[in-house]
Amino acid sequence: MTPGARFPEDSWVEVRYPLTAEQEHGDRTAWPWLPGWVVSICGPDEWEICVQVPELAAQHEGETVYPVCFRDSSELYAEAEEANAEAEPEPEAGL
């Protein structure tokens, strides 16, 4: 698999990111999973992510902007992976 193939640029992902200052200073593994999209692939296991959540939006020079962060694969998952997991039928007992 080529670097970044799992999370290609412009794809939607879920990313761990704090919603509050309290969360920001707390346990990072307790941060909520929020929707975002891949801005760029930075390395073999690093992506630049735009966290697209209304609560985190800010105004800058008349435009709405969202926070950007850098994450590795342990703090990301592709929304398609979740959708595929939910769509796959459970194996029937006895088969």
N, C-alpha and C positions, 0 to 999 in steps of 0.2 A: 504494500500500500504506500503510495507516495505521501510525503508530509502534507498534512492538512486535508487529505482526502476524506477523512471522517467528518470534518467540519469545514466544508468549502466556504470560500468567501460568499457573502450575501445569503447564507443559509440561516434559518431560524433555529435557535437553540434555547435550552433552559440553562441558566447560569446561577451559581451561588453568589448572592450580593445582599448586603444589609439594607434594610428599609429605614432603619432608625439609627441614631447616634449610639443608643444603648447596644443595639446589635453589632454595630461597627466595632465597639470595644469589647465585645463578648467573644464567645467561642465561634470561630469561623465555620466549623462544621455544622453549627446550628443555624447559619444564615439560610433564609428561604431560597427556594428555586424560583427564579423570575425569568420572564421571556426577554430574549435579546436576539441580536443577529451578529454574524461574524463580519467585522469590518475588514480584518486582514489576518493572514497567517504570518506569524512572527518567527516561528522556528519549528523544529520537529514535534514539539509538544507544547506550543504556546500560541494563543490566539488573542487578538484584540477584539473585544466584544462591546457593543453598544447595548446597554440595558434599557429596554423600551417599556418603561412603566410610568404611567401618568403621575404617580406620587413622587417620582424622582425628577420630573421635568422641571426645567428652569427656563427663564427668558434671558436671551443674550442678543443685544442689538436687534430686538424685534422678532427674533426667531425662537422657536421652542427647541431646546437642546436637551439631550439625555446624557447620563454619565457613561464613560467609557472605562473599561478595565482590561487587564491582561489576565488570562486564565489558562491553566493546563487542563488536560483531559479529565482529571479527577474532579474538576469543578464545572464540567459541562456535560450535557447530553443533548443529542439531536432530538427535536420534537418528533421527527418521523420515526425514530426508534420507539418512542413511547406509543405512538399511534399504531405502529406495526405490532407491538407487544399486546396491545388491547384488542387488535383485530384478529390475531391468531387464535383459532379455536383450541380449547383445551382437549387433550387426548382423551378418548373415551375409555372408561375402565374396561379391562378385559381384552383390550386389543394389543 
